[in-house]
């Protein structure tokens, strides 16, 4: 099968890290990623099936990994070599069109009894991501045993598959997994006003999910680029501003005073969909006393001034992945809101360097979601 393979290579990883820093996310050109013909992953046991991807999205966490910017936290829960890609719509051998729930839980890993988190129906908090009959991996796309969406074949446990309704296009379906993340984040909100920092794919989907799940909520969205601002308004933001304008906008809305550029009040809840040191610091600076900052974008190693968190009794809460119920809501929303239009461009695997560069520069280039298109690869394999 054809696949983009990520290998552990210290010199190539170091080169990717340097290139990523110098060229703002373009390190994939020299990073530890190669297009290869490899053997398909074997079925690990009963209850497993093969999935042939149609479309597979490129996520910010994928770019961070390829560019060497991801945290060393992940090292013991990733196995090499792996095929990236966890945002997947594809076909099973028996002809079902499915989206992938990529988290590798106790059930998927054949662990019995399951951990307390899985037993409580919180699979995103599974405690066994490095155990069982699979190699370590928090998700498909970061695990040697399963393969990933950036290939012509991966393997998945039946519990990881959700059928795609006939009325959904492939472009809509490939957004179901990131929309499930957004739905999970929106469900953490108390239902009052909120600010969302970042209007890339995850930010826009979170705005849409918050507006849908909390009718009447006032969402203030911080967006850098014109197309992001327009889409944020379309998807439910009541106020849209540039990131630098967010403190001023929230000051006006909340009647806050200012001390040395910091708000004395602020939004009751702030959702950070970027995960950078700057975005997290801004979130802490503009959330109100006793408020909550939800870290939805994947943060790396950051330096933050947490004095305000202590002084104003702010809660900083992580928000990772989803549970299975979030997928049902995500499927409904991507269809109702016609979110397939957020898929701005697709590329064959052979043009992976272009695809990754486009994804890294999506905002500046007026794009949102970039994906690999495996449908032509499937057709060639059939001939």
C-alpha positions as CSV (number, residue, x, y, z in Angstrom):
1,X,0.0,0.0,0.0
2,X,1.0,3.6,-0.4
3,X,1.5,5.6,2.8
4,X,3.2,8.6,4.3
5,X,5.5,7.1,7.0
6,X,6.8,9.0,10.0
7,X,10.0,7.5,11.3
8,X,12.0,8.2,14.4
9,X,15.2,9.8,13.1
10,X,17.1,12.1,15.4
11,X,19.0,14.0,12.7
12,X,15.9,14.3,10.4
13,X,13.8,15.3,13.4
14,X,16.3,18.0,14.4
15,X,16.3,19.3,10.8
16,X,12.5,19.4,10.8
17,X,12.6,21.4,14.1
18,X,15.0,23.9,12.7
19,X,13.2,24.2,9.4
20,X,9.9,24.6,11.2
21,X,11.2,27.4,13.3
22,X,12.8,29.2,10.4
23,X,10.0,28.7,7.9
24,X,6.9,28.8,10.1
25,X,5.7,25.2,9.7
26,X,7.3,24.1,6.5
27,X,9.7,21.6,8.1
28,X,7.8,18.7,6.6
29,X,10.0,19.1,3.4
30,X,13.0,17.9,5.4
31,X,11.2,16.2,8.2
32,X,11.1,12.5,9.1
33,X,8.2,11.8,6.7
34,X,8.5,9.8,3.5
35,X,6.1,8.4,0.9
36,X,6.6,4.7,0.6
37,X,5.1,1.4,-0.5
38,X,4.7,-0.6,2.7
39,X,2.8,-3.7,3.9
40,X,-0.7,-3.0,5.1
41,X,-1.0,-3.3,8.9
42,X,-2.2,-6.7,10.1
43,X,-5.6,-7.1,11.8
44,X,-4.7,-7.2,15.5
45,X,-7.5,-9.7,16.4
46,X,-11.3,-10.3,16.3
47,X,-13.5,-7.3,15.9
48,X,-10.9,-5.5,13.7
49,X,-11.6,-4.4,10.1
50,X,-9.7,-2.8,7.3
51,X,-10.6,0.8,6.3
52,X,-9.6,2.4,3.0
53,X,-9.5,6.1,3.5
54,X,-11.3,8.4,1.0
55,X,-10.3,11.7,2.6
56,X,-7.9,12.3,5.5
57,X,-7.5,15.8,7.1
58,X,-4.3,17.5,8.1
59,X,-4.6,18.6,11.7
60,X,-2.5,21.1,13.7
61,X,-1.2,18.3,15.9
62,X,0.0,16.6,12.8
63,X,1.9,19.7,11.7
64,X,3.4,20.1,15.2
65,X,4.6,16.5,15.1
66,X,6.1,16.7,11.7
67,X,7.8,20.0,12.4
68,X,9.3,18.7,15.6
69,X,7.3,21.1,17.8
70,X,5.2,18.6,19.8
71,X,5.9,18.1,23.4
72,X,8.1,15.3,24.7
73,X,5.0,14.4,26.8
74,X,3.9,12.3,23.9
75,X,7.0,10.1,23.5
76,X,5.9,7.2,25.7
77,X,2.4,7.2,24.1
78,X,3.5,7.1,20.5
79,X,5.1,4.2,18.6
80,X,7.4,4.3,15.5
81,X,7.2,4.1,12.6
82,X,3.6,5.4,12.3
83,X,1.4,6.6,9.5
84,X,-0.2,10.0,10.5
85,X,-3.8,10.9,9.9
86,X,-6.7,10.7,12.4
87,X,-9.4,12.7,10.6
88,X,-10.7,10.0,8.3
89,X,-13.7,9.1,6.2
90,X,-13.3,5.8,4.4
91,X,-14.8,2.4,3.4
92,X,-14.7,-0.9,5.1
93,X,-14.2,-4.1,3.2
94,X,-18.0,-4.8,3.4
95,X,-18.8,-1.5,1.7
96,X,-19.7,0.7,4.7
97,X,-18.7,4.3,4.5
98,X,-17.5,5.3,8.0
99,X,-15.7,8.0,10.0
100,X,-13.1,7.0,12.5
101,X,-13.1,7.6,16.2
102,X,-9.3,7.5,16.5
103,X,-8.8,7.2,20.3
104,X,-7.3,3.8,21.2
105,X,-9.2,2.9,24.3
106,X,-9.1,-0.2,26.6
107,X,-11.7,-1.9,24.5
108,X,-9.7,-1.3,21.3
109,X,-6.5,-2.5,23.1
110,X,-8.2,-5.7,24.3
111,X,-7.8,-4.8,28.0
112,X,-10.2,-6.4,30.4
113,X,-11.3,-5.1,32.9
114,X,-11.2,-1.6,31.4
115,X,-9.8,1.3,33.3
116,X,-12.0,3.5,35.4
117,X,-12.2,6.2,32.9
118,X,-13.4,3.9,30.1
119,X,-15.8,2.2,32.5
120,X,-17.3,5.7,33.2
121,X,-17.7,6.4,29.4
122,X,-14.9,8.8,29.3
123,X,-12.8,7.2,26.6
124,X,-10.8,10.4,26.0
125,X,-9.3,10.0,29.4
126,X,-8.3,6.3,29.0
127,X,-5.4,5.3,31.3
128,X,-4.1,2.5,29.1
129,X,-2.8,4.2,25.9
130,X,0.6,2.4,26.2
131,X,-0.7,-1.1,27.0
132,X,-2.7,-4.0,25.7
133,X,-2.0,-5.9,22.4
134,X,-1.2,-2.7,20.5
135,X,1.9,-0.7,20.4
136,X,1.7,2.6,22.4
137,X,-0.4,5.3,20.8
138,X,-3.0,7.7,22.1
139,X,-4.8,7.7,18.7
140,X,-4.8,6.1,15.3
141,X,-2.4,8.1,13.4
142,X,0.2,8.0,16.2
143,X,0.4,4.2,16.6
144,X,2.6,1.7,14.7
145,X,0.0,-1.1,15.0
146,X,-3.0,0.6,13.3
147,X,-1.7,2.6,10.4
148,X,-3.3,6.0,9.7
149,X,-5.4,8.0,7.4
150,X,-2.5,9.3,5.2
151,X,-2.4,5.9,3.4
152,X,-4.5,3.6,1.3
153,X,-5.3,1.2,4.1
154,X,-5.6,1.3,7.9
155,X,-7.0,-1.0,10.5
156,X,-9.7,-0.1,13.1
157,X,-11.7,-1.8,15.8
158,X,-15.4,-1.9,15.2
159,X,-15.9,0.2,18.3
160,X,-14.0,3.0,16.5
161,X,-16.3,3.2,13.5
162,X,-19.4,5.4,13.0
163,X,-21.5,5.0,9.8
164,X,-21.8,8.0,7.6
165,X,-25.4,8.9,6.5
166,X,-26.0,8.7,2.8
167,X,-26.8,12.5,2.6
168,X,-23.4,13.5,3.8
169,X,-20.6,14.2,1.3
170,X,-17.0,13.0,1.9
171,X,-16.0,16.6,2.4
172,X,-18.6,17.0,5.2
173,X,-17.7,13.6,6.7
174,X,-14.0,14.3,7.0
175,X,-14.9,17.2,9.3
176,X,-16.9,15.0,11.7
177,X,-13.9,14.1,13.9
178,X,-12.7,17.7,14.4
179,X,-16.3,18.8,14.9
180,X,-16.7,16.1,17.6
181,X,-13.8,17.9,19.4
182,X,-15.6,21.2,19.0
183,X,-18.8,19.7,20.3
184,X,-17.0,18.3,23.3
185,X,-15.5,21.7,24.0
186,X,-18.9,23.5,23.6
187,X,-20.5,21.1,26.1
188,X,-18.0,22.2,28.7
189,X,-19.4,25.8,28.5
190,X,-21.8,26.9,31.2
191,X,-24.1,28.5,28.6
192,X,-23.2,32.1,29.2
193,X,-21.2,34.5,27.1
194,X,-17.8,33.3,25.9
195,X,-14.8,34.4,23.9
196,X,-13.1,32.1,21.4
197,X,-9.4,32.8,20.5
198,X,-8.4,31.4,17.1
199,X,-10.6,31.0,14.0
200,X,-8.8,28.2,12.2
201,X,-10.6,24.9,11.6
202,X,-11.0,24.1,15.3
203,X,-12.0,27.6,16.3
204,X,-14.6,28.0,13.6
205,X,-16.1,24.6,14.5
206,X,-16.1,25.5,18.2
207,X,-18.0,28.7,17.4
208,X,-20.5,26.7,15.4
209,X,-20.9,24.1,18.1
210,X,-21.3,26.7,20.9
211,X,-23.9,28.6,18.9
212,X,-25.9,25.4,18.2
213,X,-25.7,23.9,21.6
214,X,-26.3,27.1,23.6
215,X,-28.9,29.1,21.7
216,X,-28.7,32.8,22.5
217,X,-25.1,32.6,23.7
218,X,-23.0,35.6,22.8
219,X,-19.7,34.5,21.3
220,X,-16.9,37.0,20.8
221,X,-14.4,35.5,18.2
222,X,-10.9,36.6,17.7
223,X,-9.8,36.0,14.1
224,X,-6.8,37.1,12.1
225,X,-7.8,36.9,8.5
226,X,-10.8,38.3,6.5
227,X,-12.2,34.9,5.5
228,X,-11.9,33.7,9.1
229,X,-13.9,36.7,10.3
230,X,-16.6,36.2,7.7
231,X,-17.0,32.5,8.5
232,X,-17.0,33.2,12.3
233,X,-20.0,35.5,11.8
234,X,-21.7,33.0,9.5
235,X,-21.3,30.2,12.1
236,X,-22.7,32.1,15.0
237,X,-20.3,34.6,16.5
238,X,-22.1,37.7,17.6
239,X,-18.9,39.9,17.6
240,X,-15.7,39.3,15.6
241,X,-12.5,41.2,16.1
242,X,-8.7,40.9,15.5
243,X,-6.8,39.2,18.3
244,X,-5.2,42.5,19.4
245,X,-8.6,44.1,19.7
246,X,-10.1,41.4,22.0
247,X,-9.2,43.1,25.3
248,X,-10.8,46.4,24.1
249,X,-14.0,44.6,22.9
250,X,-14.4,42.6,26.1
251,X,-13.7,45.7,28.2
252,X,-16.6,47.5,26.4
253,X,-18.9,44.5,26.6
254,X,-18.3,43.8,30.3
255,X,-17.8,47.3,31.7
256,X,-14.3,46.2,32.9
257,X,-11.6,48.6,34.1
258,X,-8.0,48.2,33.0
259,X,-4.8,47.9,35.0
260,X,-1.6,48.0,32.9
261,X,-3.4,46.5,29.9
262,X,-5.1,43.8,31.9
263,X,-8.8,43.7,32.4
264,X,-10.2,43.8,35.9
265,X,-13.2,41.9,34.6
266,X,-13.6,40.0,31.3
267,X,-15.5,37.1,29.7
268,X,-16.9,34.5,32.0
269,X,-15.4,31.8,29.8
270,X,-12.6,31.9,27.2
271,X,-11.9,29.0,24.8
272,X,-8.4,28.9,23.4
273,X,-8.3,27.1,20.1
274,X,-4.7,27.9,19.3
275,X,-2.6,26.5,22.1
276,X,0.4,28.9,21.9
277,X,2.0,30.8,24.8
278,X,0.6,34.0,23.4
279,X,-3.0,32.8,23.0
280,X,-3.0,31.1,26.4
281,X,-1.6,34.3,28.1
282,X,-4.2,36.4,26.3
283,X,-6.9,34.0,27.5
284,X,-5.8,34.4,31.1
285,X,-5.7,38.2,30.7
286,X,-9.2,38.6,29.3
287,X,-11.2,36.0,31.3
288,X,-13.1,37.4,34.2
289,X,-12.5,36.7,37.9
290,X,-13.6,33.2,38.8
291,X,-13.9,32.4,35.1
292,X,-12.6,29.4,33.2
293,X,-10.1,29.2,30.3
294,X,-10.7,26.1,28.2
295,X,-7.5,24.9,26.4
296,X,-8.9,23.2,23.3
297,X,-6.0,23.8,20.9
298,X,-3.1,21.5,21.7
299,X,-0.5,23.4,23.7
300,X,3.1,22.5,23.7
301,X,5.8,23.5,26.1
302,X,4.9,27.1,27.0
303,X,5.9,29.8,29.5
304,X,3.0,31.6,31.2
305,X,2.6,34.1,33.9
306,X,0.0,32.4,36.2
307,X,-0.1,35.1,38.8
308,X,-3.5,36.3,37.5
309,X,-4.8,32.7,37.7
310,X,-4.0,32.7,41.4
311,X,-5.1,36.2,42.2
312,X,-8.4,36.1,40.4
313,X,-9.2,32.5,41.0
314,X,-9.3,31.5,37.4
315,X,-9.7,27.9,36.3
316,X,-7.5,26.6,33.5
317,X,-9.1,23.5,32.1
318,X,-7.9,21.1,29.4
319,X,-10.3,19.8,26.8
320,X,-9.2,16.8,24.8
321,X,-11.0,14.8,22.2
322,X,-14.6,13.6,22.7
323,X,-16.8,10.7,23.7
324,X,-18.9,8.7,21.2
325,X,-22.0,10.8,21.7
326,X,-20.2,13.8,20.5
327,X,-19.9,12.1,17.1
328,X,-23.7,11.9,16.6
329,X,-24.0,15.6,17.2
330,X,-21.1,16.3,15.0
331,X,-22.6,14.4,12.1
332,X,-25.8,16.4,12.5
333,X,-24.0,19.7,12.6
334,X,-21.7,19.2,9.6
335,X,-24.7,18.3,7.5
336,X,-27.1,21.0,8.7
337,X,-24.4,23.7,8.4
338,X,-23.0,22.4,5.2
339,X,-19.5,22.5,6.6
340,X,-17.9,20.6,3.7
341,X,-17.3,24.1,2.4
342,X,-14.5,24.5,4.9
343,X,-12.5,21.9,3.0
344,X,-10.5,24.4,1.0
345,X,-8.1,22.0,-1.0
346,X,-7.2,18.4,-1.3
347,X,-4.0,16.8,-2.5
348,X,-2.9,13.3,-3.5
349,X,-0.3,11.7,-1.3
350,X,2.4,12.3,-3.9
351,X,2.1,16.0,-3.3
352,X,2.4,15.8,0.5
353,X,5.0,18.5,0.8
354,X,2.7,21.0,-1.0
355,X,-0.2,19.8,1.1
356,X,1.6,20.3,4.4
357,X,2.9,23.7,3.4
358,X,-0.6,24.7,2.4
359,X,-2.0,23.5,5.7
360,X,0.6,25.4,7.7
361,X,-0.2,28.6,5.8
362,X,-3.9,28.0,5.5
363,X,-4.9,31.2,7.3
364,X,-2.7,33.5,5.3
365,X,-3.8,31.8,2.1
366,X,-7.5,32.2,2.7
367,X,-8.0,28.5,3.4
368,X,-9.4,26.4,6.3
369,X,-9.1,22.6,6.1
370,X,-6.6,20.9,3.9
371,X,-6.9,17.1,3.3
372,X,-5.4,14.2,1.4
373,X,-7.6,12.7,-1.2
374,X,-7.2,9.0,-1.5
375,X,-10.2,8.3,-3.8
376,X,-8.0,8.3,-6.9
377,X,-5.5,5.9,-5.2
378,X,-8.4,3.6,-4.5
379,X,-9.6,3.7,-8.1
380,X,-6.1,2.9,-9.4
381,X,-5.8,-0.1,-7.0
382,X,-9.1,-1.5,-8.3
383,X,-8.0,-1.4,-11.9
